[in-house]
Amino acid sequence: MTSEPESMTPHPPTPDGLVPPTPAEAAPVAVPGAPLPPPHEAVKMAHEMTEDTKPASDTHEPVEEEVEDDVPFAPPLELIDETVADEDLKFDWFILKVQVNREDSIKDALWRRVKMNGLERYFKEIVVPTEDVVEFTKTGKRRVVKRKLYPGYILVNMAVSDESWFVVRETSGIGDFTGSAGKPTPMDPRDVERILRSSKVLPEEEGAGVKTAIPFKTGDRVRVKEGYFQNFEGDVHAIDEAHGRVTVMINIFGRATPVEIEHWQIEAV
């Protein structure tokens, strides 16, 4: 005999889209001795506090990014000021203090830096001041050599600007411009002309002869090493650089007598 299925207690109608709770969900079984569940109002309050303390990254609301203030454009330092026309640049001669015995190599290094930085418009000439002098070997052979007029210094013809001054100061071996308070002081045009003529940058004046390199000065005690007065000693009385001769006061027969001798025929005592 087939038994009829037990009729189920009908559920009250629920709103559209919601599933009615099961009996277990609707009324949880109480376990003897277990603490009572918190009331519904406490659970709701805890959920609200949790939502308030969530970090902004956990929410779905967009986070506003910090907008940087507009920064005005600043041109790079290496840009060259082309606002001054070439014909308006003011050129002067200046003296640069450099390391001794490195004048020529420092001159070449400065030219390289000028060209690397594109500053040729600010520089015209760089000169190591020299002069031609005559030297004689021990055998009396004559030769012309160049001698530095101012060891430790070079001359530069340039227009001073922030760029040109910077490239000069940053060249290895250059100390500073000569001048007061660290400011470049232009040279006197007459001194410049004299130095440039000696250095062959400008044509020499008529009648200007080549000097002779004589390693003595007035008052030096010397000895004649060859010639008519060999082994005689005396004091240098005068020096003729144009002809390379030295006048020596020699004691002859008890009297000091001036004798003109080739400078390579005497030596210091």
VMD Tcl script that draws the C-alpha trace (Angstrom):
set ca {
  {0.00 0.00 0.00}
  {1.49 3.28 -1.09}
  {1.58 5.98 1.56}
  {0.84 9.53 0.67}
  {3.82 11.95 1.04}
  {3.58 14.17 4.05}
  {2.38 17.57 3.16}
  {5.00 20.30 3.55}
  {4.15 23.36 5.50}
  {3.80 26.15 2.92}
  {6.32 29.02 3.16}
  {5.08 32.56 3.32}
  {5.46 34.46 0.10}
  {8.86 36.13 -0.42}
  {9.80 39.18 -2.45}
  {10.87 38.61 -6.04}
  {14.51 37.49 -6.47}
  {15.02 36.33 -2.83}
  {15.37 32.69 -1.81}
  {13.55 31.81 1.39}
  {15.90 30.74 4.18}
  {16.12 27.11 5.13}
  {15.02 26.09 8.54}
  {18.63 25.68 9.65}
  {19.52 29.23 8.51}
  {16.36 30.72 9.92}
  {16.78 29.24 13.38}
  {20.27 27.99 14.29}
  {20.33 25.15 16.78}
  {21.33 26.26 20.27}
  {24.11 24.18 21.82}
  {23.77 23.64 25.58}
  {26.37 25.67 27.47}
  {27.38 27.85 24.45}
  {27.22 31.66 24.77}
  {24.28 33.35 23.27}
  {24.86 34.97 19.82}
  {25.16 38.76 19.75}
  {22.03 40.70 19.04}
  {21.28 41.86 15.53}
  {21.89 45.54 16.36}
  {25.48 44.85 17.59}
  {26.36 42.96 14.39}
  {25.01 45.76 12.23}
  {27.02 48.37 14.16}
  {30.22 46.33 13.79}
  {29.75 46.13 10.00}
  {29.29 49.91 9.79}
  {32.49 50.56 11.79}
  {34.44 48.17 9.55}
  {33.27 50.00 6.43}
  {34.34 53.36 7.89}
  {37.87 52.17 8.80}
  {38.70 50.52 5.46}
  {41.67 52.14 3.62}
  {40.98 54.11 0.49}
  {42.71 51.43 -1.63}
  {40.06 48.86 -0.60}
  {37.18 50.97 -1.78}
  {36.07 51.22 -5.35}
  {35.95 54.98 -5.29}
  {38.65 56.55 -7.55}
  {41.58 58.13 -5.70}
  {42.47 61.60 -6.86}
  {46.12 61.85 -7.95}
  {48.20 64.77 -6.73}
  {48.68 67.27 -9.50}
  {52.13 68.90 -9.57}
  {52.31 72.62 -9.88}
  {53.38 73.91 -13.25}
  {57.18 74.47 -13.22}
  {58.48 77.19 -15.55}
  {60.82 75.99 -18.28}
  {64.51 76.54 -17.50}
  {66.96 76.29 -20.42}
  {69.95 73.97 -19.89}
  {73.19 75.57 -18.76}
  {75.08 74.49 -21.85}
  {72.98 76.63 -24.17}
  {74.96 79.51 -25.64}
  {73.55 83.01 -25.63}
  {73.27 83.98 -29.27}
  {71.42 87.23 -28.60}
  {74.62 89.29 -28.97}
  {75.76 89.63 -32.54}
  {79.37 88.81 -33.36}
  {80.13 92.37 -34.36}
  {78.89 93.60 -30.96}
  {81.24 91.39 -28.90}
  {83.96 93.34 -27.12}
  {87.37 91.65 -27.33}
  {90.31 92.39 -25.03}
  {93.64 90.80 -24.20}
  {93.90 89.14 -20.79}
  {96.70 87.37 -18.88}
  {96.03 83.87 -17.53}
  {98.14 82.35 -14.78}
  {99.03 78.73 -15.67}
  {101.32 75.97 -14.50}
  {104.98 76.61 -15.27}
  {106.53 74.53 -18.10}
  {103.04 73.59 -19.36}
  {102.21 76.80 -21.21}
  {102.03 75.23 -24.68}
  {100.03 72.14 -23.66}
  {97.57 74.27 -21.66}
  {97.13 76.56 -24.65}
  {96.23 73.54 -26.81}
  {93.88 72.17 -24.13}
  {92.03 75.48 -23.92}
  {91.55 75.59 -27.69}
  {90.14 72.05 -27.61}
  {87.62 72.94 -24.90}
  {86.58 76.08 -26.78}
  {85.87 74.06 -29.92}
  {84.13 71.22 -28.05}
  {81.73 73.73 -26.46}
  {81.15 75.67 -29.67}
  {82.53 78.93 -28.25}
  {84.85 79.93 -31.09}
  {82.97 83.22 -31.49}
  {84.24 84.36 -28.08}
  {87.95 83.66 -28.72}
  {90.35 85.10 -31.29}
  {93.90 84.22 -30.22}
  {95.78 82.42 -27.45}
  {99.49 83.21 -27.26}
  {102.43 81.93 -25.23}
  {104.68 85.02 -25.09}
  {108.15 84.22 -26.44}
  {111.12 85.93 -28.01}
  {113.87 84.78 -30.32}
  {117.31 84.68 -28.76}
  {120.72 83.61 -29.97}
  {122.60 80.90 -28.14}
  {126.17 79.73 -28.66}
  {127.36 76.23 -28.04}
  {130.64 75.45 -26.31}
  {132.28 75.32 -29.69}
  {130.96 78.78 -30.57}
  {128.25 77.58 -32.95}
  {125.40 80.09 -33.18}
  {121.72 79.07 -33.06}
  {118.41 80.91 -32.64}
  {115.92 79.54 -30.09}
  {112.64 80.72 -28.57}
  {112.60 81.75 -24.94}
  {109.43 82.31 -22.89}
  {109.04 85.92 -21.86}
  {106.76 85.20 -18.90}
  {107.01 81.61 -17.65}
  {103.72 80.60 -16.01}
  {101.54 82.97 -18.04}
  {99.68 82.96 -21.37}
  {97.76 85.66 -23.21}
  {94.22 85.25 -24.55}
  {92.23 87.59 -26.80}
  {88.58 86.96 -25.90}
  {85.15 88.43 -25.21}
  {84.26 87.83 -21.57}
  {80.87 86.20 -20.97}
  {79.51 83.60 -18.55}
  {80.22 80.84 -21.08}
  {83.72 81.95 -22.10}
  {84.78 82.65 -18.52}
  {83.51 79.24 -17.39}
  {85.37 77.29 -20.09}
  {88.62 79.09 -19.21}
  {88.30 78.47 -15.48}
  {87.44 74.78 -16.01}
  {90.49 74.06 -18.19}
  {93.05 72.00 -16.29}
  {96.26 73.88 -15.47}
  {94.76 77.39 -15.58}
  {94.74 79.21 -12.27}
  {92.91 82.49 -12.79}
  {92.77 85.76 -14.67}
  {95.08 88.46 -13.44}
  {93.11 91.34 -11.99}
  {91.64 92.76 -8.83}
  {88.88 91.05 -6.82}
  {88.93 88.05 -9.15}
  {87.67 90.08 -12.12}
  {89.55 89.88 -15.44}
  {91.49 93.09 -16.12}
  {92.30 93.88 -19.78}
  {95.93 94.52 -20.67}
  {97.32 97.86 -21.76}
  {97.32 97.97 -25.62}
  {100.96 99.17 -25.68}
  {102.10 96.17 -23.64}
  {100.11 93.86 -25.87}
  {101.73 95.26 -29.01}
  {105.24 94.91 -27.59}
  {104.67 91.31 -26.52}
  {103.03 90.33 -29.81}
  {105.92 91.80 -31.79}
  {108.42 89.82 -29.71}
  {106.34 86.66 -30.20}
  {106.22 87.22 -34.00}
  {102.43 87.56 -33.91}
  {102.94 91.09 -35.26}
  {105.75 92.12 -37.62}
  {108.91 93.28 -35.87}
  {109.89 96.92 -35.94}
  {112.69 97.95 -38.27}
  {116.10 97.74 -36.70}
  {115.01 95.33 -33.99}
  {117.70 92.67 -33.68}
  {117.62 89.23 -32.13}
  {118.81 89.16 -28.55}
  {121.47 86.84 -27.29}
  {120.79 84.51 -24.39}
  {123.52 85.42 -21.94}
  {123.40 83.59 -18.58}
  {125.17 86.38 -16.70}
  {124.24 89.71 -15.16}
  {126.16 92.77 -14.12}
  {128.33 92.13 -11.05}
  {128.73 88.37 -11.56}
  {132.19 86.92 -10.92}
  {133.43 85.01 -13.97}
  {136.52 83.25 -15.27}
  {137.80 83.36 -18.84}
  {138.01 79.75 -20.06}
  {139.65 80.33 -23.45}
  {141.16 83.05 -25.56}
  {143.91 85.59 -24.83}
  {142.91 86.03 -21.18}
  {142.39 82.39 -20.33}
  {142.21 81.66 -16.57}
  {141.83 85.34 -15.72}
  {139.01 86.24 -13.36}
  {136.95 89.41 -13.19}
  {133.52 90.96 -12.65}
  {130.89 91.46 -15.34}
  {130.72 95.17 -16.12}
  {128.30 95.31 -19.08}
  {126.34 92.96 -21.35}
  {125.69 93.43 -25.08}
  {122.75 91.12 -25.85}
  {122.53 92.27 -29.47}
  {126.02 90.96 -30.25}
  {126.43 88.35 -27.49}
  {129.43 89.99 -25.84}
  {130.25 90.64 -22.20}
  {132.56 93.31 -20.80}
  {134.61 91.96 -17.91}
  {136.79 94.02 -15.58}
  {140.09 92.11 -15.41}
  {143.06 93.03 -13.26}
  {145.98 93.51 -15.64}
  {149.33 94.75 -14.22}
  {147.57 95.84 -11.06}
  {144.90 97.83 -12.84}
  {141.24 96.92 -13.48}
  {140.87 96.88 -17.26}
  {137.59 96.40 -19.20}
  {137.87 93.55 -21.69}
  {135.12 92.62 -24.16}
  {134.76 88.85 -24.49}
  {132.32 86.53 -26.24}
  {129.87 85.35 -23.58}
  {130.47 81.69 -24.40}
  {134.19 82.14 -23.62}
  {133.53 82.76 -19.90}
  {131.99 80.78 -17.07}
  {130.67 81.58 -13.62}
  {133.04 81.17 -10.70}
}
mol new
graphics top color blue
foreach p $ca { graphics top sphere $p radius 0.5 }
foreach p [lrange $ca 0 end-1] q [lrange $ca 1 end] { graphics top cylinder $p $q radius 0.2 }
display resetview
